[in-house]
C-alpha cells in the first residue's frame, strides 16, 4: 500500500513560542548585519554553512570565511545598516527562515563611502542555544536613484 499524500503535521508551537522565536531570529539577523569585525560575523554562521551571493556559489565554508575576512579588512566603520520588509517563517522550534531587503552603507579604510542594497535570505538553526546561519543567499541590486 502506498503512503499517504497528506501534508505532514505542522509544528506544535504556541503563538507565544512562535513570536519569541521570530524575535530571537530577528535579533540574530540584526546582530549579524551590524557585525564590525570578521570574528563576530563568522560567529553567526554554523561550521557547515552553505552560501551564495549573486553569481557566486561558495564551494566551502572556508571560501566564504576568506571573503568575509577580506571585506572586514577594508571596513573602517558601518555608516548605516537596516533590514526592510522582513519576513520570518518559523519551521520548527529550532529552525526559521529569514528573508528581507537590506540597505547597507560603510566607509572603507581608504575613507571611500560604499552603499549596497539587495535581498537576503538565511536559514537560521538553533545550535547550543544560539541562532546561527546554516544557509545564506544574498543578491545585490542596483541602488535606487
Buried (B, 14 or more C-beta within 10 A) or exposed (E): EEEEEEEEEEEEBEEEEBEEBBEBBBEBBEBBBEBEEBEEBBEBBBEEBBBBBEEEEBEEBEEBBEBBBEEBEEBEEBEEBBBEEBEBEBBEEEBBBBBBBBBBBBBBEEEEEEEBBBBBBBBBBBEEEEBBBBBBBBEBEEEEE
